[in-house]
Amino acid sequence: MTSLSPQLTQQQRHYLERIATYTAVIVTTFVVLIPLIWGFLSTVRPSEELFSWPPVIVPSEVSFENYHILFEQTNFALYFRNSLIVAVTTIILTLLIAIPAAYAVSRYEFHGRRYIANLSVLIYMFPLILLGIPLFIIFQNIGLTNSLFGLALAHTAFALPFALLLLRVFFLDITPEIEESARLAGASRVTIVTKIILPLSLPGIVATSIFAFFLSWNEYFFALIILNDNALYTLPLGIANLIDMATTNWGMILGGVMIMILPPVLFVFLVYKHLIKGFGVSTV
């Protein structure tokens, strides 16, 4: 009796595997991009097609009027600038504090050093309201409410535990023998850190910067309790405010969201190489 399905050759199996791989990549990419594609099409289609049923995939008419309204009739550009200031300040403050702290935890001997970085991330298990109220009272007493710098400080405080944990892993991956060789050659501790440790741990610094940027860029709760001046609103707060101002203009609001996601996407694209190295680091 002859087989109905003859055995495939190695070359045929190779082609089938490649076809299956490309098909899986294309389908996955399409599924991931569906919300972005649908969101963008919703910003350029007529408003009466937004909630039509069955849904209209291809707009009957393409118009960029929503983007024009967004920039001409709202403070969106101001919200964007405020978010950028807060996010960049958060990255700088987080790195300035987390780098020396993570280096100290990874290199100096003291009781409980192995648990400090790990236990510090427990802060993410608490509800934000539990952290936000005491923070608001402290900031109010020292004059940091209704301030972009105060909001950046709040974001830094929330980003630091994970930044400390992540950077500690990278510093531990650098063997102490490298530092010892530099020390025997006469290098100071500052020189060792700036010339050896930081360049070798660049993927970790980039990954930490991305985490701090994402956290600050999308954060809503701290902005809500710290800022009460519309001129200081960041994008999450400002876009939420647009919903109150223009309940029916969802196309304009989606346009704001589409623009809001551009900086994180561009940031990741620029540092993608370092980010992959950062995600590939071994955990300790």
N, C-alpha and C positions, 0 to 999 in steps of 0.2 A: 504494500500500500504506500503510495507516494504522499509526501507532506504537502498540504495546501499552502502553507506559508514557508517558502524556502528561506534558509538561514541567510541573514544579511551579511554582506562583507564588511570588513573593518571600515572601509571608506564610506559605505552607505550609513553605517552607524554613526560615523563622525559627522556626516552631513545632517542626519536626523537630530543629533544632539545640538548642533549649531542652530538649526531651525527652531527647535524647542526653546533654546536659550534666548534667541532674539525675540521669539514670540512672547515669552514670559516678560522680558524687559520692556517691550513695547506696550503690552497690556498693562503692566504695573505702572509705567510712566503715564499712560493715558488716564488710568484711574486716579493717580495722585494729582494730575493736572485738571481733572474735571471741575473741582470747585473754583480754581483760578480762571479757567476758560469761561465757565458759567457766570462768575462774578464780573469779569470784564465785559462779556456780551450784555450783561444786565445794565452796565453803565452807559452803553451806547445805543440801546434799543428804546423805542417809545415807551413811556411809563405805563400805558394801558396793556402792554405785552408782558409786564413783569409778573403779574399774578394770573395770567390767562391759563385756561385749562381746556384741552391738553396744552402743555407748555410749548412755546414756539422756540425752537433751537436757534434758527437763523433769523436775526432781526429783519423786519420788513423795511426798516429805514435806519441808517447809521448816522448818529449825531453825537458830537462831543460837547453838547450844550451843558450837560451835568458838570463836566470839569470846569467849564467857563463860570458857571454859577458858584461852584465850590471856591474858586480863587477870588472871584469878584465880589461875592455877596456874603462871605463868611470869613472868619479869622483862621482859616485852615493853614495858610502859610506861616502865621504866627505860632500856631500849635506845633507845626512841623519843626520850626526853629527851636522852640522850647524843648521839644523831645530830644532833638539832636544835642543841645547843650547839656541836658541832664544825663543822657546816655554816655556821652564822651567823658563828662566829669566823673560819672560812676566808674567807668573803665579805669581812668587814671587813679582815682582814690583806691579802688579795689586792688590794683596791682601794687601801688605804693605800700599798702598795708599787708597784703597777702604774701608778697614775695619774701620780705624779711621774716615774717612770721612762719611761713612754711619752711624756710631754710633753717630757722632756729629749731623748729620741731624735728626736722630730719637730721640735724647734725649735732645738736647739743644734748648731753645726757641730763635728764632730770626726771623726778618721779612722775609717772603718769603720762609721759610724753607720747607714748604709743596710742593713748586713748583720746587725747585732746582733739585731734583733727576728726577722728571718727565720731566722737560724741557731739561735736559742735553742730553736725548736720541734723541733730534731733530738733533743732529750731524749726525745720521745715515740716515737722509733724504737728506743730501747734497752729490753730486757726489764726489768720492774720489779725482778726479783731483783738485777739489776746495780746498781740505785740503792738498793734497800731495805737491803742488808747494810751498806754504808758509813754510811747514814743511821742505822741502828740502833746502830752502834758509837759514832757521834758523840753521839746522844741518850743512850746509856747513860752516857757519860763526863760529861755535863753534867746528868744527872738528869731527863731529859724522857721516859724510857720509862714505860709504864704511866700516862700522863697524857693527858687529853683535849686540853689545850693543845699538848702535843707532837704528837699526831696532827693537830691543826689546822695546826700548822706544816709538817708533812710534806705535807699536802694543799695548803697554800699554795705550797710550793716546786714542786709538780707542776703547779699551775694557772697560775703566773706566766708561763711562756713564751707560752702562747696568749693570756693576758690582755694581755700587753705588745704582742703582734702586733695584736690586735683593737683596742685603744685607740689605738695609733699610727695606724691607718687613719682613725679618727674625727678625731683631732687634725689629721692632714694635710688632711682635708676642710675644715677651718676656715681660711679665707684669712688670711694674715698681715696683710692690710690692716686687718682688724677690730681686731687687737691694736695695730697701729701707731696707729690713730685714738684708741684708748683711752689709749695711752701719751702721745700729744700732748696729751690732755685732762688729763693729770696722774695717771692711775691707776698704781698700783704693780703689780709683777709678780704679787703675791699676789691683789690685787683683780682683775686681768685673768683669772687662772685661776679664782678662785671665782665671779666675777660673769658671766663671758663664756664661758670655755672649758668649764667643767663643765656649765652648763645646755644649751649647744649640743650637747654630746656625750652627753647623757643616754641616748639609745637604746643607745649603745655601752657605757655603764656598766651599764645594765640587762642587756644581752646578756652582759657579762662576769660579772655577779652570778649569772645563771642557769647559766652554764657552771661557775663555781666551786661553786655549790650542788649541781648534778647530780654533779659529780666527787666531791665530799665525801660526798654522801648515799649513793652507790652503791659507794664504794670499799671493797675488802675486804682487799687484800694488806698495805697499810701498817698497817691496824688489827690484822691478824693478828700482825705481828711487833712492834708497839709495845705493844699492850695484852695483859696476861695476867691481869687481874682481871675476873671475870664482872660485877661491879657497874659496870665502865667500858665494857663492850662496846657497840658501836654496832649498828644494825639488821642490816647484812649479816652481821656476826660472830655476833650474837645469834640470828638466824634459822637460820644454819648450825648453831649449837649446839643449837637446838630439834630439828633433824633427828636429832642423836645421842640426845637425851633421849626423843623420841617418834617413833620411826621409822614407826609405822603410822598416826599421826594426820596424814595429809597435808592433810586439810581445815583443821585448825588452822593448819598452816604456810602454806597458801595464804591463809588469812585474814590472817595477819601480812603477807604480801606485798601483799595488796589494800590494807591500811591504809598500808603503806610507800609506795605510789605516790601516795597522796592529796596530801601536801605539795608534791611537784614539779608535779603537775597544777594545784593551787590557785595556786601561785606563778606558773606560766606564764599562767594565766587572768587573774590580777590585773595582770600587766605585759604582756599580749599586744600592746597598741598599740605600746609602745616596742620590743618584741621584733621586730615586723614591720619597723619602721624600721631596727633594727639589722641585720637580715638583708638589707635592701635597700641598705645602704651600698656604695659603690663600693670596689673593692679597689685598693690602690696597690702 
